[in-house]
Amino acid sequence: MIDRRPAPSIRSPRLALLAAAACACAALAGCGSPARPLESSLTDMDSLQLRSWLSPALRRNIDLLPVQGGEETSRWWGSRINAMTLNQTYQESLRRLGLMPDVPDTGRYQLKVEMLALAQPNVPIAPEVAVSVRYTLTERAAGGGNVIYQRVLRTTQKAGIDDSLNPTEQLRIATESALRNNIAELMRELASLPLPN
């Protein structure tokens, strides 16, 4: 006897939703993509623009203390910024701006950077990422210098299919851009500091 009942259809909204969720889970599995230092650093174009705003007193005069708050990326999914990437990102940005001294630990100022939060969506499809970083700039002194600047800066960035078709890559791109925006915001604020030449 032949079974003439129609085959199950995926036209049902519930089945379609389950199929889409299964595809999303498959795409995310084994796809952790950590942020990269060069892509998180200020671009050459940004550096050229910001360099003209910064006080001559800061040029070759900022030593970077070890950056705090890095986190390893899970092998299963996501995009985090580990400690090594954070340090390389800030070193490269300061170098491009001409702010790091030629000889380490000789600058007039010390910059302390603490990554406080990296907020990412649970489902990285067209994600928006937020980064919060505390910056403290002090004058170098034997017993602890004066605080010249201290502030928590929060910046966000979205990524979508124009950046990548891969959701995990979109998350990485948004993360790198959010950190780069944060560094640019810091430099704009440092440019407005009343510093002696």
N, C-alpha and C positions, 0 to 999 in steps of 0.2 A: 504494500500500500504506500502511495506517495504522499508525503506531507506537503500540503499546498498552502500552509500558513506563510505569510510574508516574513522575510528575514528581519530581525530587529533593526530599527533605523536609528542613526545617531542624530536625527533631527530634533529629538527631544531636547529642550533647553537644559535639563538637568544632566543628561548624558554628555552634551556638548561642553558644559561647564566642567564636568569631571575629566573629560578628555583634555581640555585646555590646562587644567591643573596638573594632570599627569605629565604633559609636555613641559610645563614650566619646571616641575620638579626634576625631570630628566635633564633639562638644560642647566640647572643649578648644581647638580651632583658633581662633585669632584672639580669644581671650577673656581676655587679661591684665587683671586688675582690681586696681589699686594700693590700698593701705590709705589711709583717709581720716583727716585729723587730728582732727576733732570726734568721730568714732566711736572713735578710739583713746585719747582723753583721758578723764580721770576723769569720771564722771557727776555731775550735781548732787547726787544722793542720796549717793554715795560721798564727795563733797567735804564735805557737811554733817557727815557722821559723823566723817571724819578730822580736820576742822578743830578739833573740840573736844579731840582728843588731842594736837595739836602744841603745842610749847612757845611761849609768847609771844615768846621770844628769836628765833624763826625768822620771825615775822610781818613781812611787808614787808622782809625782810632777806636774801633769797636771789637773787643774780644768776645767770642761766643762761648758761654759756659755750656757744659753738656746738656743737651735738650732732654727734657723729662716728659714721660707720658706716652711713649710708644707702645704699640700692641701688635703682636704677630697676627697675621691673617690665618683664619681657619682653612684647612685643606679642602673643606667641603664647600664653602661658599663665602662670599663677602669680599671686602677690600679694606684692609687696615693699613696703618702706617707704623712700621716698627721703628725702634730707637735708632738704628743705623740710618735708615732712610730719612728720618726727621733731622738728624745731625747733618747729613750730606745736603739735604734740601736747604737748610738755613745757611750752611757754609757757602754753598754755591751762590745763593741769592746775595749774601753779603759781599762775596768776591766780585760778582757782576756789577755791583753798585760801587765798588772801590772802597768799602768800609772796613774790611779786615786789615790789620797791620801786616807789614811785610814779615816782621818777626813776631811769633805768637807771644801772648801775655805781655805785650808792651803798650797796648792801647790805653787811652785815657779813660775809656768807658768799658763796662762789662754788661753784656746782654744775657739775661736769664729768660729762657723760654720753657713754658709748661703747657703741654697739651692737656686741657681739662676735659674735653668731651668731643667725641666724634659720633654724631647722630646720623644713622642711616636707616632707610626703610627696610622692613622685613622682606618685602618682595621687590627686588631691584628692577622694576620695569619703569623706564623713564623716571629714574630716582632723583630726589632732591636730598643733598647731603649738607649737613651743618657742622662747622668746626668752631670750637671755642678754645682760645689760647690766651694764657696770661703772660704778659711781657713786663719785665722789670729792667730798666736801664739805670745803672748806678755809676757814679764816679769811682775810679779805682782808688783805694786808700788802704793803708795797713790795717786799721781797725774796723774796716767796713765803711764804704763810701756813702755819700748822700744819694738818695733815690731821686733821679732826674725825671723819670717817667714810669708809671705803673698803670696798667689797664688790662682788662679782659676784652678781647675783640672776638666777635662772632660773625662769621660770614657763611653764606650758603651758595650752592651751585647746583643746577639741574643738568642732566644729560638725557639724551633721547636717541631715537633711531637715526638722526642725522650724524650722531657721533659714532654709533656702532649698532649693529643688529643684535649683538650678544648682550643680554641684560647684565651679566657680571662685568663685562667690559664697560658698560655704561656706568655702573657703580664705581669702578676704578677711576674712570675719567672725571666723574663728578667729584670724587674725593680729592683727586689731585688738584682740580681747579678750585675747589673750596679752600684748600690750604694755600694755594698760590694767591688767591684773592685776599686771604688773611694777611699774608706777608706784605702784599702791596698796600693794604690798609695801614699796617704798622708803619711802613716807610712814609706814607703821606702824613701820619701823625707826628713822626719824628721830624719831618721837614718843617713843621710849624713850631717846634720847640725854640724858645729864646736861649740860644747857647752863645757863649763868648767865643770869638775866633781864636 
